[in-house]
Each structure stands twice: as C-alpha cells, then as structure tokens.
Amino acid sequence: QVQLVESGGGLVQPGGSLRLSCAASGRTFSNYGMGWFRQAPGKEREFVAAITWRGSNTRYADSVKGRFTISRDNGKNTLYLQMNSLKPEDTAVYYCAADPFTSAQAMAVMSDHDYWGQGTQVTVSS
C-alpha cells in the first residue's frame, strides 16, 4: 500500500503562484510514477502533469504547459507541483496519484491509477 497526502492548496489571486506537495509513505517512492490530476465542480477529473518513476521524463496537459512544473524529491518521498500564472480556470481539487514503474506518458493516458491522495483545494479568484 502507498499512502499519499496532498498539501499546499489555498486561495490565490489570478496571476499568483502556489506549490502543492504530495507526501508518500508505505512503499519505495522512487519505484512509482507520479501524477497530478484535478477536478473542477461539475467536471470530470483531468490529467495535469506526470513524472516518470525515475524522474527523467515529464508530461503536461496543454492547458498548464509553460505555467506548471512537476518535480519529485525521492530522498524526501515527496512530489511537487509548482503552479505559476494561475488563472480562474485552474480552480479545482488537485489530487496526486501513483503507479508502480510507470512512465509519465502512460500516466497521462491511463483511465485509473493504483493509489490516490485525498485532494487539496486550489481556488483562483480576485
């Protein structure tokens, strides 16, 4: 089992920044591909960003490319999402997910994932 706990969400003005964290425990973190997903009210959950289990490759949704950066610190068992130039349409609950030995490309298209966190709310509003 892998336990994932997100943090770092909050209220921010348009154009602002936030950094989300996802702390993992239970298994060897470096063996897991990791991803960020989000779900806005009344919408389906969507892919945001993913990083390969070795951390060598990343993938981003077109809507966040150039504004968001995914990274991981395997020594701290933590996944990050740096979000800059935030827009109101980025408002959603953000979730991290994990799959063993999975590439970023695969995580971007898989319909489900082995482990999920509980989510953290991000609200972009003036």
Buried (B, 14 or more C-beta within 10 A) or exposed (E): EBEBBBEBBEEBEEEBEBEBBBBBEEBEBEBBBBBBBBBBEEEEBEBBBBBBBBBEEBBBBEBBEEBBBBBBEBEEBBBBBBBBEBEEEBBBBBBBBBBEEBBBBBBBEBEEBBBBBEBBEBBBEE
